[in-house]
């Protein structure tokens, strides 16, 4: 069992003592051993405490992927500071809303990055690194676990939400990675998705917790470049969202050959089609794992090549320590094969959203978390997804909430009303499509530009469609399903 008093950073001291020369992080031509990484973490933790932060307080991380970012992901827990991961690509307004909601008074930012109002912004530049280098690594640090991470769930709307996860919950998630996904201390993990993304961050932290090696290979890159990097580094494990995997499937077998050495290729973030899974097993790597989960619930089910092919349309069966049910609106389990609301519970699962009792009432009930998906469990315990109850777009594995884009569109003086929906896409699973009603003429391209100036690039609508009126229900709400049904599937970019 994992005690509540354990701190995830304790593992680094063990690795520094027992395998100090083993590479912890490789970024380009720079290699950081475990002895050096543990020292960097303790120095950064001391530096953070020296700036006046105290255990239990919240600090934001809005950094590019790299050694500094990974160091912060362990230094804040070492100091007892609660992390708030933020996307460095967000605008200052997006960052400010999230920082204000979760109470981050300090944010580590890129020198050229956004500066959210209301927080002390600390640029991670050479002067900052020099300060950290001078910090006292032997300064007394936070003992034990407690709160670890504000795990942002709903993007950057005017009402962000997310649970506050603990050291213990994260270590239990690491245990699942070991038991069910087979990731361990001998792995060379290729970090090829942004560390802001919850699964990418957790996989990288788990590999460091286990004593493996994290090799940084952040986007952007081509599918061919990814294959070449796998061959060059001898990587044994990688996490990719379905969009990236679909791009790999478009490559010839000769280019994909390097992936045959990958022992674990994990996908999470959006649904894959059964035929795609079989092609991945056959052409990319037999070590592929389809992993279904959420920010709040962690991983819930998994599917591997060892599961019978008759279950290939499912997302597998529950991982270690997780209960999964499908229930009706009265929270009663439905019979096998009947579609219901998916709910999960276990020691890795959050219990509430931070500082948001209203949203918590909708998503948490009697110890269960409801991720907002619909599904059916068969008699063998395999879960098949049937749709989503949440008004959410999943583009390339990243959650985008429609209301966030609608809020920006309706800040334009020409827009009377807006409705944002997911646009089916073979490449990204979904793109962002916006429908607007206007009070005065304006070019659709101007509305896209209006969004681009106020949103991160991946949230900007692919297209804006001008309509005279929305289809509406009896309550006057736009019927988004009818709008979405008018969109053809996007075959390619």
N, C-alpha and C positions, 0 to 999 in steps of 0.2 A: 504493500500500500504506500501511497505518497502522502506524507504528512503535510499539514497546513503550514508548518514552520519551515519547510524547504524553500529555498530561493533558486530560481533557474540558473543564476550566475554561479552558484556553488560548483556546478559541473566544470566550469572553465578552470577553476583552481585545481581540480582533480586532473584534468587533461594536461595542465601546465606542469604538474609534478610527474605524471606517469608517461606522457608522450609530448614533452615540451617542444621537441624539434619537428613534430608532425605538422604539415601545413594545415592551417585552419581556413585561411582565405587566400585566394589567388585572384589578382586583378591585373590584367595585362602582364607586365614584367615584374610586378611587385608581389611577393609572397610574405604572408604574415603567419608565423608559427603560433602554436598554442601558447607557448611561454610569452611571446610578444603580445598576442591577442588579449590574454588575461591581464597583462600589464596595461595595455591601452584601455581596456574596460575599466579597470580600477582608477586609472588617472582621470578618465573622462567623468566617472562617477564623483570623484573628489572635486573636480572642477565644477560640476553642476551644483554640488552642495556648497562649494565656496562662493557661488553666485547668489546664494541665499535661498535656493530651493530646498524644500524639506520633504522627508518621507511622507507619502500620501498626497502630495500636491501633483498637479497634472502639467506636463510639458509636451509640446507638439514636436513632431519630427516631419519636416517638409524638405527632405534631402533627395538628391539623385541616388540611384543605386550604386553602391560601392562600399569601400572599407569604412568610411565615416558612418554611413547609415547602419551597417551591421554592428559597428561598435556601439552606437547609440542604443540599438535594440537590446543590448545586454548591459550597458552602463546605467541606463535609467533603472532597470530592475535591481542592479547592484546597489544603487543609492536609495532604493525604496520609492522612487518617483514613478508615477503612473504615466505610461506612454499614451500619446494621442497621435497615431499615424495620420499623416495628411499628404495629399498628392502635391508635389512641388510644382506641378503644371497648373494647379488651380489659380484663378485670379485672386487678388487680395480680398475681394468681397466674399468669395467662396470660403477662403481660409478663415476670414474673420467670423463668419456665422458659426462655423464648426468650433473654433477656438472659444468663442463666447459661450456657446451652449455647454461645453464640457469643462469650462473654467481653466483653460490653459493660459497662464500668465507669461510663459516663456515659450518661444517656438524657435527651433533650430532651422535655419533657412539657407538656401543657396545664395552666394553673393549677388547673383543676378536675378534671384527669385522674387516672388511677391512678398509684400510686407503687410500682413494683416494688422488693422488698427486694434488697439486695446490690449495687445500683447507685446512683451519685450521680444524683439526679433534679433536673434544672434546669428550673423552670417558665418557659415563654416568656411573660413578662408585661412590663408597661411598664418595670419596673426592669431586667429583663434586656435589653430592647431599648436602653435608655439606656446600659448597659455596652457593648453591641456598637457603638453609635454612637461611643463614645469610643476604640474599639480602633484601633491603628495599621495602616491599610490598606497601608502600605509595608513592613511587617514581611516579612522573607524567608520565602517559602513553599516548599512541596514542589515539587520539579522532577521532571517525568516522570510516568509512569503507575503501574503496579503494581496491587495489589488495590484494588477500588473498592467492592464491595457484597457483603454477605452476603444472598443472595437466598432468603429463607425459602420453603420448598417445602411443608412438611407441616403448616402451621398451628401450633397450640400444644399439641400432645400432650406427654406426659411425655418424649418423645424427638423433639424437633424435628429437622428436617434441611433442608439447603439448600446449594448450592454457593457458593463465593467467586468472584465474577466480577471480571474486570479491566477497566481503562479500555479496553484494546484490544478486548476482546470486546463492550463496549457500543458503541464507535464502529463496529465492524463491523455491529452490529444497526442503528445509525442509517443506515449505508450501504444496507442492505436497504430501510429505510423510504423512502429517496430513490429507489432504482432500481426497486423493485417496487410500492411503494405510492404513489409520486409525491408525497411530502410534501416541502416545500421552504421557502425563506426568505420567500416571499410569503404563506405561509399564516397565517390567523387560526384557531388551534386552540382549540376550546371544550372545556375540561377539565371533563367532566360525570360522571366516575366517580372514586371515591376514589383519591388518590395512593398509598395503601398498596398498592393492587392493582398487580401488577407491570407489566402492559401499560399501564395508565393513567400510571404513573410514567415508564415508558420513553418513551411518546409525548410527554409534556410536556417531558422532558429533551431529546428529539431536536429538538423545535421550537425550543427555546432554543439548542441547539447550532447549528442551521441559521440562526438569526437571525430567526425568525418571532415571532409574538405569541401568548401563551397567555392566554386569557380564562377566569377562574375562574367556574365555575357548578356548585359541588358539590351533591350530593344533600343533603336530599330535595327533590324537585320533582315536579310533575305532568307527564304527557306534553304537555299543552297549554302548560304553562309552558316546557318545553324548546323547543317549536316557536316560541313567542314570543321566547325568548332568541336563537335562531338568526336570526330576522327582525331583532331589534333590533341585534345585533352584526355581522351580515354574515359570520358564521363560514364558513370554507371547508372545515374538517376537524373531525371529531369521532370519538371512539372510544366505542362503546357495547357492552355485553354483550347477548346475545340476549334476555334478559328485558325490557330497556328497549326494544329494537326491536319486540318483539311488542306492547308497549303502544302504540307509535306506530301499528302496523298496525290497531289498533282505532279509530283516529281517522278522521274524514271527510277526503276529499281536500282540501277547502278549508283545513282546519287544517294539513295536511301540506305545504301549498304552499311554505312557507318553506324546507323541506328540499331543494327542487329546486335551490337555489343552492349546496348543499353539494357540494364537488368530491370529497371523500373521506370516506365513512362506513365505518369499519372495525369489524368485529365479531370478537371472539376470546373464548374462555373456555368455550364449550359448543357443541354441534352445533345447526345450523339444519336445518329440513326443506327439501327442494328446492322445494316450492311456496312456502315463505316467501321464499326467495331471489328467485324470479321476481317475487313481489309487491313486494318491496323495490325491485328494479330498476324496476318499472313505476310504483309509487305514491310511493316515498320519494325515491330518487335513483339515477340510472344509475351514479353513482360509488361504489356500494357494493362493498366488498371483504370476502369471507369469508376469514379468516386463521386457520390452524391452527398451534398451537405450544404451548410450555410454558415454565415458569420457567427450567428448566435448559437447554433447547435453543433458546430464542428462537422466532421465527417459522420454520415449516418449509415450509408450502405456502400458496398463495393462489389464490382463484377470483374472477374478475371477469366483467362482462357481455360481455367479448370472448371468453370461453371458450365453445365450442359448447354448445348446450343439452343435448346428450346426456351431458355431464359434470356436469349440475347436481346429481346425487346425491352427487358427490364433494366433497372439500375442496380441490380444485385440484392444481396441480403444484408442485414444489419452488421455493423462492425462490433468489435469487442466492447462490451459495457454499455451498449445502446439499445433501448427499446424503441420500436417503430410501430405505430398503429395508423389505421385510416378510420376516421370517425365521422358521424353525421353532425348536424348542427347542434344537437343536444349533447355532443361529446361522447356518444355511445359508439363503441367499435362496430363497424359494418362487417358483414360476412365476407369471406374470401372472394375475390373477383369483383366486388362492388366498389365503385368509386366513392371516395370520401376525402375529407380534409386530412392531410398528413400531419401527424404530430410525433415528436421525439422526446425522450428523456434519458438522462444519464449524468454521470459526474462531470462530463465535459460540457454539458449544456448550460447556457446562461439561464438565469432565473427571472430577469426583468431588464427592461431598458433603463439606462441611467437617467434619473431626473425626468421621467416621462410616464407617470402612472396611467394616463389615458391609453397611450400606445401599448403599454404593458398589459393592460386588461384585454386588449384585442389579441395579443400574441402569446400570452402565457396563461395557463389555466391548470390549477391543481398539480403543479410540478411538471407539466408538459409544455413544450414549446411548439407553436404552430408556425412553420416557415412560410405559409401562404400558398402552398402547392396542393394540387389535387392528385390523388393516386389510388392505386388498387394493390392490395397484397394478395398473392395467391396462397394456396394451401401449403406450399413449400416455404413460405416466408420471403419470396422475391417481390420487390416493389417495382411497379410500373407507373411512371409519371403520366398524368392525364391533362395537365394544364396548370395554370396559376390563378390564384384568387387575388394576388396582389396586382396593382396597377404599376407594373414595373417592366422595363425593357432590359434585356440582357444582350449587350453588344460585345461580342468577342470575350465573353466570360465576365464582363464588368457590369454591375447593376447601375441602371440609370432610371431615376424616377421621373415620370411624365410631368408631375406638378412643378418640378424644378425648371424644366424647359418652358412650360406654359407660363410660369411666373415671369420669366425673362421676355417672352414674346409679348405678353400683355403689358409690359412696361413701355412698349413702343406706342407712340400716340395714335398710330393709324389702326391698331388692332383692337377690335371689339371683344372678340372671344377667341379662344384657341383650344385645340385638343391634340395632344401628342400621343402617338401610338407606336408600337413596334412594327417594323416593316420586315416581313420574312426575307431572309438573306441566306443563301447557301454558304457564303464565306464567313459572315459574322454571326450567324444564327438570327440576329435581328439588327436592323438599322433604325435610326430615329427618323420618323416622318411626322410632320406637323401640318395640321389643318387650321386655317384661320378665317375668321370673318372680319371684314374691314369696314371702317367708317369713312375712309378716304383712300384713294388709290395709292398703292406703294408696290414696288417691284418685289417679287419673291426673293430675288438675290439680295436686296437690301435687308430683308428680314433675317436671312441667313447670316449676313455680315453683322447685324445687330446682336445675334446670338453668339457669334464667334468672338466678339469683343467682351463678352460677359461670362462665357462658359469655357470649361476645358474643351479641347478639340474633339474628344470622343463623344461629347454630349451634344454637339451642334447638329441640327437636323440635316439629313442628306438632302431633303427637299422640303419646301413649304408649299402647300397647295391652298389656293384661295377658293373658298366656297361661299355661296350665298347664305346658306343656313345649314346647321347641323341636324342630323336625325336626333330626336330627343325622346326621353321617356316621360311618364306622367308627372315626374317631379321636375321636369325641365332640364335634366342632366343629359349631356351629349352621350349618345350611344356609340361608344368607341369601337365596339366590335363591328358595327356596320361600316364605320370609316376604314378600319383595318382591312375589312373584306374587299374593299375596292382596290387594294394595292396588289400588284402582281409580285410574285417572288423574284427577288433580284438574283440573277444567275451569277453575276460577277461584278467587280468594280468597274 
